[in-house]
Amino acid sequence: MPAAGPDGGYCTGCASADVSGDNRGTSVHALLRRAAREPTAALARTRSGPPHCARTWTPRRLPGTGLTAYVAARHG
């Protein structure tokens, strides 16, 4: 995915995970369990729509980037 600037996750001290591809390191179940406890967002190209696991999360467009952050609801 093309970035408009420095890696957002790196700059904010966040972790990254993916359920497929080169950065595959977790399962959908583990990702959703973690999202229920910690602030979580999934980034996707705006035209692509949300990843399957984030389809019910709140979309937040990131102006000028062509990306949308899908933010998980906070629990607890």
Helices and strands as residue ranges (DSSP letters): H 8-11, H 28-35, E 41-45, G 46-48, G 52-54, E 58-62, E 67-71
